[in-house]
């Protein structure tokens, strides 16, 4: 969950144009995409789509409503990590 949190924080910085950490965003994106390919369950496929979105943010500067879907997803994972 630690790497997921780093990915989310750097994505949030990029989303709100606070600071754009390209290297960390690319590493986070590759981490989420690889995790989506290795673990073929629905949760990992959502991580895969999050990684693809991060690539769009890095290469095309896209920032749209999908960020809020990712926000809810990472908060869900974070809450259930601490509950369990």
Helices and strands as residue ranges (DSSP letters): H 2-15, H 22-38, H 42-60, H 66-83
